[in-house]
């Protein structure tokens, strides 16, 4: 039995579909059973838990061959990351009590960075789960290709995408969530000892200019990328409702300055299969 958190999201859903397709039993760990009816129909056992509640998590992890941890993303964390720390504490307690045979945790590129930024939330989880008595794998994917969904309207309507990444010709590691889920399923089925890190990106790195060109191909119209001035970021993010924009700003700085990157040599990074054009094609075809 594999207990999967985050199953109603893109990565967790892709992972669960891979396991089910290979005949593996899946326990869907969800906040609201009413929202998970489709997974019950696919044959999943449903279990209710909140990621910040150690008691309910313990019950869902008990008896599991493997557990997949997908920490909830907090895009506007309070200073000190109290939201993430509550989840880290609950997950750690639950894993220690339930003692699943192995754990795979979704982390991120740059989790090893010493600079505090939005991704530090994953660093905190890694630090805690490294101390677990069972085998643990941290899956560190690059920038999700699906983040480009934010750019669809401006690309379609104005032929422009705003880029916080710079310079515009600098490629960064990006990956499709389908590849993240597929690789996570493979990792859960592995046998290993101790702590391991698996870093994952797509078939090729993507610059902002590459992203604009891919949009142009998919939309059938010219699209260009434009850099968003660093000096405007804080005001922009606050206008969008953020109260604490600095962690997000520092994450973007990390990509631009190079201190958010993979630890491994490029030859040791796992490569996904899904191309950027495929992901963008799916995104732009969704109903508006």
BELUR-V843561 format. One record per pair of residues at least 6 apart in sequence whose ideal C-beta (glycine too) atoms are under 7 Angstrom apart, sorted by sequence separation. I is the first residue (numbers start at 1). J is the second residue. D is the distance in whole Angstrom. If there is no record, write none. Layout:
# BELUR-V843561
i->(I/I)
j->(J/J)
d->(D/D)
This chain:
# BELUR-V843561
i->(6/7/20/30/40/50/61/77/113/130/154/155/216/254/5/19/39/49/77/129/154/165/216/238/262/4/28/48/49/95/111/154/215/237/7/74/110/251/16/36/74/151/4/28/49/108/111/187/212/234/237/4/16/111/126/212/33/47/71/212/108/211/33/72/107/111/234/28/30/71/209/233/2/27/28/31/183/208/26/27/28/29/30/107/28/31/107/27/29/51/105/180/7/51/179/2/4/7/8/20/69/2/4/7/16/20/179/1/2/3/4/5/105/2/4/175/1/3/103/175/176/8/111/174/175/8/16/67/173/174/103/111/143/145/142/143/145/29/103/105/107/109/142/143/144/145/146/174/7/102/107/108/109/142/173/174/27/57/61/67/101/102/103/104/105/106/107/108/109/142/144/172/52/57/61/66/69/100/141/171/172/52/66/71/99/104/171/51/54/58/62/64/65/66/67/68/69/70/88/92/171/27/53/57/61/69/84/88/92/95/170/52/66/169/51/54/58/61/81/85/141/168/171/51/54/58/81/84/88/168/169/168/81/165/77/139/139/163/5/74/139/71/137/161/71/161/15/71/161/137/3/135/140/145/168/3/12/135/140/142/11/135/136/137/138/139/140/141/142/168/218/140/155/217/3/9/137/139/166/1/2/159/161/163/214/218/1/2/5/148/156/159/160/163/199/214/218/1/2/3/4/5/6/109/155/159/160/161/162/163/164/199/5/130/159/163/199/215/219/2/160/162/214/218/155/201/203/203/199/200/201/202/203/206/199/201/198/200/202/203/202/106/104/104/172/104/183/164/173/109/165/166/165/179/179/11/179/176/178/3/175/176/174/176/68/68/66/118/117/118/145/152/119/148/152/117/118/146/116/117/145/149/115/148/10/117/146/115/113/119/110/115/113/113/110/109/110/112/109/109/14/18/14/18/79/11/14/15/19/76/78/10/14/18/76/77/13/14/76/11/15/11/15/77/11/75/2)
j->(12/13/26/36/46/56/67/83/119/136/160/161/222/260/12/26/46/56/84/136/161/172/223/245/269/12/36/56/57/103/119/162/223/245/16/83/119/260/26/46/84/161/15/39/60/119/122/198/223/245/248/16/28/123/138/224/46/60/84/225/122/225/48/87/122/126/249/44/46/87/225/249/19/44/45/48/200/225/44/45/46/47/48/125/47/50/126/47/49/71/125/200/28/72/200/24/26/29/30/42/91/25/27/30/39/43/202/25/26/27/28/29/129/27/29/200/27/29/129/201/202/35/138/201/202/36/44/95/201/202/132/140/172/174/172/173/175/60/134/136/138/140/173/174/175/176/177/205/39/134/139/140/141/174/205/206/60/90/94/100/134/135/136/137/138/139/140/141/142/175/177/205/86/91/95/100/103/134/175/205/206/87/101/106/134/139/206/87/90/94/98/100/101/102/103/104/105/106/124/128/207/64/90/94/98/106/121/125/129/132/207/90/104/207/90/93/97/100/120/124/180/207/210/91/94/98/121/124/128/208/209/209/124/208/121/183/184/208/51/121/187/121/187/211/122/212/68/125/215/192/60/192/197/202/225/61/70/193/198/200/70/194/195/196/197/198/199/200/201/227/277/200/215/277/64/70/198/200/227/63/64/221/223/225/276/280/64/65/68/211/219/222/223/226/262/277/281/65/66/67/68/69/70/173/219/223/224/225/226/227/228/263/70/195/224/228/264/280/284/68/226/228/280/284/223/269/271/272/269/270/271/272/273/276/270/272/270/272/274/275/276/184/184/187/255/188/270/252/262/199/255/256/256/272/273/106/274/272/274/100/272/274/276/279/184/188/188/247/247/248/276/283/251/280/284/250/251/279/250/251/279/283/250/283/146/254/283/254/254/260/254/259/259/260/260/260/261/263/261/262/177/181/178/182/244/177/180/181/185/242/244/177/181/185/243/244/181/182/244/180/184/181/185/247/184/248/188)
d->(4/6/6/4/5/6/5/6/7/7/5/5/6/3/7/5/7/4/7/5/6/6/4/6/6/6/6/7/5/6/6/7/4/4/5/5/5/7/5/6/6/4/6/4/5/5/5/6/5/5/6/5/7/5/5/5/5/4/7/4/5/7/6/6/5/5/7/4/6/6/6/5/6/7/7/7/6/4/5/5/5/5/6/7/7/6/6/5/5/7/6/6/5/6/7/6/6/7/6/6/6/7/7/6/7/6/7/5/5/4/6/5/6/7/6/6/6/6/7/5/6/6/7/7/4/6/7/7/4/5/6/6/6/5/7/6/7/5/6/7/4/5/3/5/7/5/6/7/6/6/6/6/7/5/6/4/7/6/5/4/6/5/5/5/5/6/5/7/5/5/6/6/4/6/6/6/6/7/5/3/7/5/6/7/7/6/6/5/4/4/5/4/5/5/5/5/4/5/5/5/4/7/6/4/4/7/4/5/7/6/6/5/7/5/6/4/5/5/6/6/5/6/7/7/5/5/6/6/5/5/5/5/6/5/7/7/6/4/7/6/6/7/5/6/7/6/6/5/6/7/6/5/6/7/5/5/5/6/7/7/6/6/5/5/5/5/5/5/4/6/6/7/4/6/4/7/6/6/5/6/6/6/6/5/5/5/5/6/6/6/6/5/7/7/5/5/5/6/5/5/5/6/3/6/6/5/6/5/6/6/5/7/5/5/7/7/5/6/6/7/6/5/5/6/5/6/6/6/5/5/7/5/7/6/7/7/6/6/7/6/7/7/6/5/6/5/6/5/7/7/6/6/6/3/6/6/5/6/5/7/5/4/7/5/6/6/4/4/5/5/6/6/6/6/6/4/4/6/7/4/4/5/6/6/6/5/7/6/6/7/6/6/6/6/3/6/6/5/7/6/6/6/5/5/6/5/7/4/5/5/6/4/2/4/6/6/7/6/6/5/5/5/5/6/7/7/6)
